[in-house]
Amino acid sequence: MALRAWRVFWHSWQPGHAPALMVIPLGLIGAVCVVDVLAPPHIHLGPLLVAAPAITVAFAGARVTALMGALAVAAQMLIGVLRESLSTANIQAQIAALVVVSAVCVGICVLRDRRERQLHRVRSVAEAAQSVLLQPLPDRAGPLRIAGLYIPAEEEADLGGDLYAAARTDHHSTRLLIGDVRGSGLASINNSALLLGAFRAAAHRQATLPRLAVHLDAAFRWDTSQWRSPSEQDTDEDFATAILLDIPDHDPVVHLINCGHPPPLLLRGTRITPLTPRASHLPIGLGCAFGITAYDVQTFPFEVGDLLILYTDGVIEARNTDGLFYPFTERAHVWAKDDPGELLRVLHDDLLAHVHGHLDDDAAAVAISRLAL
């Protein structure tokens, strides 16, 4: 315990993330001392010493700032001794000003460090919540290689309204969900958690994809409206666009149900094909409201070497400063790769370059490739 306490104590005295910057205030103190002592009696550079603790605040902690303030005060006293003016009102006023400014700088450091610790704890909680809600997709599922990408619109956010999940079934297939919950903020995060929880609980138990879709729609609708009055439910607008997929291990096809979501893209060589179903169903959460209890499954070829990309509208609706949408379908075929993770890394960099680093909406994508059994 004593060793750990000493390490914490010693670390707190270290300069911040840029130790080389310590040269600036130290050099300033040394230069002011030399020039002030050698300058004519009517020239006083001592007031410049106040800059030393003020500069240190930008890159160091409270203890280092206090140390730099103490060095500045000591330097001012040394100047007074060498110039035989320590007892003058001018030097004493400068020393008092240095003490006050150094104390203020240390106080600012203390408040800033406390705020940073609070933000770090909040960030840790957010990361833990993200790992629980938006769990990483498996790298392998049967003959499939899978990778997921999530880019939040808010720089410090880790989770929003976009979501994805995967599950294995007892009949040797992989089921996937990608969705986009309406709205933003805490309400969309809550609804994302509801939909992900319902999928994880039922994806491996429901015998067919349509039954899974019915279950998700009913569970989402019930959970988001159970505490609302009948009048509020009439105006309820909680829903999520989504795509449900079932990919058999031994059959080179993909079965999907589209609930108002952008169609997946199938990359085969340099050819790209949108998997657009004959009919798109209402988003999850609206089916029960309109009495829909049946979902049509569309089946498309998905052979060895093919690559399937699922995405949310945050990808295709991303605009640059000129108002131009991101040309996803025009560029995706150029990235056809065997590694889904590498494809999504290229997509991530290219998308952020298009919008100059700022998205107006969350964006998510999932890439799936089929390998030979």
BELKA-V734672 format. One record per pair of residues at least 6 apart in sequence whose C-alpha atoms are under 7 Angstrom apart, sorted by sequence separation. I is the first residue (numbers start at 1). J is the second residue. D is the distance in Angstrom with one decimal. If there is no record, write none. Layout:
i:I j:J d:D
i:I j:J d:D
This chain:
i:80 j:86 d:4.1
i:85 j:91 d:6.8
i:86 j:92 d:6.9
i:139 j:145 d:5.6
i:140 j:146 d:6.1
i:152 j:158 d:6.2
i:168 j:174 d:4.7
i:182 j:188 d:6.5
i:206 j:212 d:5.5
i:247 j:253 d:6.6
i:266 j:272 d:5.6
i:267 j:273 d:6.6
i:319 j:325 d:4.5
i:337 j:343 d:6.3
i:352 j:358 d:6.8
i:139 j:146 d:5.1
i:152 j:159 d:6.5
i:167 j:174 d:5.9
i:168 j:175 d:6.2
i:181 j:188 d:5.9
i:247 j:254 d:4.8
i:265 j:272 d:6.5
i:266 j:273 d:5.0
i:318 j:325 d:5.5
i:319 j:326 d:6.0
i:36 j:44 d:6.1
i:57 j:65 d:6.1
i:138 j:146 d:6.4
i:139 j:147 d:6.3
i:152 j:160 d:6.7
i:167 j:175 d:5.3
i:225 j:233 d:6.4
i:246 j:254 d:6.0
i:247 j:255 d:6.3
i:265 j:273 d:5.6
i:266 j:274 d:6.2
i:317 j:325 d:5.5
i:318 j:326 d:5.4
i:335 j:343 d:6.1
i:36 j:45 d:5.5
i:56 j:65 d:5.6
i:77 j:86 d:6.6
i:137 j:146 d:6.8
i:166 j:175 d:5.6
i:167 j:176 d:6.5
i:203 j:212 d:6.5
i:245 j:254 d:6.7
i:246 j:255 d:5.1
i:265 j:274 d:4.5
i:266 j:275 d:6.8
i:316 j:325 d:6.6
i:317 j:326 d:6.5
i:36 j:46 d:6.9
i:137 j:147 d:6.3
i:166 j:176 d:4.4
i:181 j:191 d:6.8
i:202 j:212 d:6.9
i:245 j:255 d:5.5
i:246 j:256 d:6.3
i:264 j:274 d:5.8
i:265 j:275 d:6.0
i:316 j:326 d:5.6
i:80 j:91 d:6.5
i:137 j:148 d:6.3
i:165 j:176 d:5.7
i:166 j:177 d:6.4
i:181 j:192 d:6.3
i:245 j:256 d:4.3
i:263 j:274 d:6.0
i:264 j:275 d:5.4
i:316 j:327 d:7.0
i:53 j:65 d:5.6
i:165 j:177 d:5.2
i:244 j:256 d:5.5
i:245 j:257 d:6.6
i:263 j:275 d:5.5
i:316 j:328 d:6.0
i:32 j:45 d:6.2
i:164 j:177 d:5.3
i:165 j:178 d:6.7
i:243 j:256 d:6.8
i:244 j:257 d:5.2
i:263 j:276 d:5.4
i:32 j:46 d:6.6
i:164 j:178 d:4.2
i:243 j:257 d:5.7
i:244 j:258 d:6.6
i:53 j:68 d:5.5
i:163 j:178 d:5.7
i:164 j:179 d:6.3
i:243 j:258 d:4.7
i:52 j:68 d:6.6
i:53 j:69 d:5.1
i:163 j:179 d:5.3
i:242 j:258 d:6.4
i:243 j:259 d:5.9
i:52 j:69 d:7.0
i:162 j:179 d:5.8
i:163 j:180 d:6.3
i:199 j:216 d:6.6
i:242 j:259 d:5.1
i:162 j:180 d:4.4
i:198 j:216 d:6.1
i:241 j:259 d:5.5
i:242 j:260 d:6.5
i:243 j:261 d:6.2
i:76 j:95 d:6.5
i:161 j:180 d:5.5
i:162 j:181 d:6.2
i:241 j:260 d:5.1
i:242 j:261 d:5.2
i:29 j:49 d:6.1
i:52 j:72 d:6.8
i:161 j:181 d:4.8
i:241 j:261 d:5.0
i:260 j:280 d:5.7
i:161 j:182 d:6.9
i:195 j:216 d:6.9
i:198 j:219 d:6.7
i:259 j:280 d:5.7
i:260 j:281 d:5.9
i:277 j:298 d:6.1
i:73 j:95 d:6.0
i:258 j:280 d:5.4
i:259 j:281 d:4.5
i:260 j:282 d:5.7
i:29 j:52 d:6.8
i:49 j:72 d:5.7
i:161 j:184 d:6.2
i:258 j:281 d:6.1
i:259 j:282 d:5.2
i:260 j:283 d:5.2
i:28 j:52 d:6.7
i:160 j:184 d:6.6
i:259 j:283 d:4.6
i:73 j:98 d:6.2
i:160 j:185 d:6.8
i:195 j:220 d:6.1
i:259 j:284 d:6.5
i:73 j:99 d:6.9
i:194 j:220 d:6.5
i:25 j:52 d:4.6
i:161 j:188 d:5.0
i:340 j:367 d:5.2
i:130 j:158 d:6.3
i:137 j:165 d:6.6
i:160 j:188 d:6.4
i:161 j:189 d:5.7
i:175 j:203 d:6.9
i:326 j:354 d:6.8
i:340 j:368 d:6.1
i:130 j:159 d:6.1
i:134 j:163 d:6.7
i:137 j:166 d:6.5
i:160 j:189 d:5.3
i:163 j:192 d:6.6
i:340 j:369 d:6.6
i:25 j:55 d:6.7
i:46 j:76 d:6.1
i:159 j:189 d:6.8
i:25 j:56 d:6.8
i:127 j:158 d:6.8
i:161 j:192 d:5.9
i:165 j:196 d:7.0
i:338 j:369 d:7.0
i:126 j:158 d:6.8
i:69 j:102 d:5.0
i:141 j:174 d:6.7
i:167 j:200 d:7.0
i:170 j:204 d:6.9
i:320 j:354 d:5.7
i:321 j:355 d:6.9
i:169 j:204 d:4.6
i:320 j:355 d:4.4
i:66 j:102 d:6.6
i:167 j:203 d:6.3
i:168 j:204 d:6.1
i:319 j:355 d:6.0
i:167 j:204 d:6.4
i:318 j:355 d:6.8
i:268 j:306 d:5.0
i:257 j:296 d:6.6
i:267 j:306 d:5.9
i:268 j:307 d:6.6
i:66 j:106 d:5.9
i:257 j:297 d:5.3
i:266 j:306 d:7.0
i:267 j:307 d:5.0
i:18 j:59 d:6.6
i:65 j:106 d:6.0
i:242 j:283 d:6.6
i:256 j:297 d:5.6
i:257 j:298 d:6.5
i:266 j:307 d:5.9
i:267 j:308 d:6.2
i:318 j:359 d:6.5
i:17 j:59 d:6.8
i:33 j:75 d:6.5
i:37 j:79 d:6.3
i:241 j:283 d:4.6
i:242 j:284 d:6.8
i:255 j:297 d:6.3
i:256 j:298 d:5.4
i:266 j:308 d:4.7
i:318 j:360 d:7.0
i:16 j:59 d:5.2
i:29 j:72 d:6.4
i:240 j:283 d:5.4
i:241 j:284 d:6.1
i:255 j:298 d:5.6
i:256 j:299 d:6.5
i:265 j:308 d:5.8
i:266 j:309 d:6.5
i:15 j:59 d:6.9
i:16 j:60 d:4.4
i:62 j:106 d:5.1
i:239 j:283 d:6.1
i:240 j:284 d:5.1
i:255 j:299 d:4.5
i:264 j:308 d:6.8
i:265 j:309 d:5.1
i:15 j:60 d:4.8
i:16 j:61 d:6.6
i:37 j:82 d:6.9
i:239 j:284 d:5.5
i:240 j:285 d:6.7
i:254 j:299 d:5.7
i:255 j:300 d:6.6
i:264 j:309 d:5.6
i:265 j:310 d:6.7
i:15 j:61 d:6.8
i:29 j:75 d:6.9
i:33 j:79 d:6.3
i:37 j:83 d:6.6
i:239 j:285 d:4.7
i:253 j:299 d:6.6
i:254 j:300 d:5.4
i:264 j:310 d:4.8
i:47 j:94 d:6.4
i:62 j:109 d:4.9
i:238 j:285 d:6.7
i:239 j:286 d:6.4
i:253 j:300 d:5.5
i:254 j:301 d:6.3
i:264 j:311 d:7.0
i:314 j:361 d:5.3
i:50 j:98 d:5.7
i:57 j:105 d:6.4
i:61 j:109 d:5.9
i:62 j:110 d:5.8
i:253 j:301 d:4.3
i:254 j:302 d:5.8
i:314 j:362 d:5.4
i:315 j:363 d:5.3
i:12 j:61 d:6.8
i:15 j:64 d:6.6
i:53 j:102 d:5.8
i:252 j:301 d:6.1
i:253 j:302 d:4.4
i:314 j:363 d:4.3
i:13 j:63 d:5.6
i:14 j:64 d:6.9
i:252 j:302 d:5.0
i:253 j:303 d:6.7
i:262 j:312 d:6.7
i:12 j:63 d:6.8
i:13 j:64 d:5.4
i:50 j:101 d:6.9
i:54 j:105 d:6.3
i:252 j:303 d:4.8
i:262 j:313 d:6.7
i:312 j:363 d:6.0
i:53 j:105 d:6.7
i:57 j:109 d:6.4
i:312 j:364 d:5.6
i:311 j:364 d:5.6
i:312 j:365 d:6.5
i:311 j:365 d:4.1
i:310 j:365 d:5.4
i:311 j:366 d:6.3
i:182 j:238 d:6.5
i:309 j:365 d:6.9
i:310 j:366 d:5.0
i:182 j:239 d:5.9
i:309 j:366 d:5.7
i:310 j:367 d:6.4
i:181 j:239 d:6.1
i:182 j:240 d:5.7
i:309 j:367 d:4.5
i:181 j:240 d:4.1
i:308 j:367 d:5.6
i:309 j:368 d:6.4
i:133 j:193 d:6.0
i:180 j:240 d:5.3
i:181 j:241 d:6.5
i:307 j:367 d:6.9
i:308 j:368 d:5.0
i:179 j:240 d:6.3
i:180 j:241 d:5.3
i:272 j:333 d:5.8
i:307 j:368 d:5.6
i:308 j:369 d:6.3
i:179 j:241 d:5.5
i:180 j:242 d:6.4
i:271 j:333 d:6.3
i:307 j:369 d:4.4
i:179 j:242 d:4.0
i:270 j:333 d:5.3
i:306 j:369 d:5.8
i:307 j:370 d:6.9
i:178 j:242 d:5.6
i:179 j:243 d:6.4
i:221 j:285 d:4.7
i:270 j:334 d:6.7
i:305 j:369 d:6.6
i:306 j:370 d:6.1
i:177 j:242 d:6.9
i:178 j:243 d:5.6
i:220 j:285 d:5.6
i:305 j:370 d:5.8
i:177 j:243 d:5.8
i:267 j:333 d:6.4
i:270 j:336 d:6.8
i:304 j:370 d:4.9
i:305 j:371 d:6.3
i:177 j:244 d:4.9
i:217 j:284 d:4.8
i:218 j:285 d:6.8
i:269 j:336 d:6.7
i:303 j:370 d:6.6
i:304 j:371 d:5.3
i:176 j:244 d:5.9
i:177 j:245 d:6.6
i:216 j:284 d:7.0
i:217 j:285 d:4.8
i:304 j:372 d:5.9
i:176 j:245 d:5.1
i:267 j:336 d:6.6
i:175 j:245 d:5.4
i:176 j:246 d:6.6
i:217 j:287 d:6.3
i:218 j:288 d:6.3
i:175 j:246 d:4.4
i:217 j:288 d:6.8
i:174 j:246 d:5.7
i:175 j:247 d:6.4
i:173 j:246 d:6.5
i:174 j:247 d:5.2
i:173 j:247 d:5.4
i:174 j:248 d:6.5
i:173 j:248 d:4.1
i:172 j:248 d:6.3
i:173 j:249 d:5.3
i:172 j:249 d:5.8
i:214 j:293 d:6.2
i:210 j:294 d:6.7
i:210 j:295 d:5.2
i:210 j:296 d:7.0
i:143 j:249 d:6.1
i:142 j:249 d:6.2
i:180 j:312 d:6.4
i:179 j:312 d:6.9
i:147 j:340 d:5.6
i:146 j:340 d:6.3
i:147 j:341 d:5.2
i:145 j:340 d:7.0
i:149 j:344 d:6.5
i:162 j:362 d:6.4
i:162 j:363 d:6.7
i:160 j:362 d:6.7
i:162 j:364 d:6.2
i:153 j:358 d:7.0
i:153 j:359 d:4.9
i:153 j:360 d:5.6
i:153 j:361 d:4.9
i:153 j:362 d:4.6
i:152 j:362 d:4.5
i:151 j:362 d:5.9
i:152 j:363 d:6.4
i:151 j:363 d:5.1
i:150 j:363 d:5.9
i:151 j:364 d:6.2
i:150 j:364 d:4.4
i:149 j:364 d:5.4
i:150 j:365 d:6.7
i:149 j:365 d:5.1
i:148 j:365 d:5.9
i:149 j:366 d:6.2
i:148 j:366 d:4.4
i:147 j:366 d:5.7
i:148 j:367 d:6.5
i:147 j:367 d:5.4
i:146 j:367 d:5.8
i:147 j:368 d:6.7
i:146 j:368 d:4.6
i:145 j:368 d:5.6
i:146 j:369 d:6.7
i:144 j:368 d:6.5
i:145 j:369 d:5.2
i:144 j:369 d:5.6
i:145 j:370 d:6.5
i:144 j:370 d:4.7
i:143 j:370 d:5.8
i:144 j:371 d:6.0
i:143 j:371 d:5.1
i:143 j:372 d:6.4
i:143 j:373 d:5.8
